[in-house]
Amino acid sequence: MLYRYSSVNPFLLTIGILPVIAVLLGISTIALEKKYIAILISFLLPLLFITTNWETFIANLDAWIFWGVLYGAITYSTEKLLAYVKKK
């Protein structure tokens, strides 16, 4: 797990910090030519917090896919919103 303190709840990181990182990745797509890279990074973000070893990865595969798709959608919608605002 990526977090430093053992008293931190992983759900706080998954529900609190990762959406902020996904929005920041969506904002950073303005500078990127290939927009799908930020979405791919957002999809992989939950792996930083919910996996510790191979067994944990297998047990949490469905959670990773769920949260990864959600963060990818957040990044994509942020990028589209900024493109719409920039166009106006």
Secondary structure, DSSP 8 states (H G I E B T S, - for coil): ---S-TTS-HHHIIIIIHHHHHHHHHHHTTT-S-THHHHHHHHHTTHHHH-SSHHHHHHTHHHHHHHHHHHHHHHHHHHHHHHHHHH-
